[in-house]
């Protein structure tokens, strides 16, 4: 089963994808994670993407679709993938159709996480992760049990994404509204879209997503 999680930054796509990875063995394909890894490694793609990501704009369609194509050729994706943060434009949606068709795979669900934009800013600017294991935290909503110590691995190193500041988040949301939200009708016309209330508790959102996949 291959699914797309769609929603603005901070809607909870990454959180839900990580849960589906843990519970169902699906593979999370996050173009944001791939690009961050490329920036960190200083690859040609990373060098091209860095400034665009810092501004909150979108990296070129060709770059992200190539990353997804390469990843889909790895055997672990055969059992099903969650597209997280891809596609983000109509051109990417079209590219994804081709990438899947070339590999004899289909798209089964597009799940839109509906959220209130004002609340998203607070969610995003307060979030951070463990620098060692990647566990997610939030200044207000999910602090470690012991201040400054990761609940999962005990590390005391934490990190924040450089693009999780208010100005960049506003640009990222504007990009979502202008370029990503308009791809929903493409999938609606195919009867693939289902909506989930992304403002609910993480567990409630997970249950709703699971119900869609099990239906
Ligand atoms: P994300 O982790 O999904 O919020 O992505 C972080 C940043 O990476 C975005 O603000 C974009 O600059 C870039 N990015 C991630 N995925 C894409 C994509 N599918 N198309 C274009 N840019 C992307």
Boltz pocket constraint, residues with backbone or C-beta under 6 A from the ligand:
constraints:
  - pocket:
      binder: B
      contacts: [[A, 9], [A, 31], [A, 32], [A, 33], [A, 35], [A, 49], [A, 52], [A, 53], [A, 54], [A, 56], [A, 57], [A, 58], [A, 59], [A, 60], [A, 61], [A, 64], [A, 84], [A, 85], [A, 86], [A, 87], [A, 88], [A, 92], [A, 163], [A, 172]]
      max_distance: 6.0
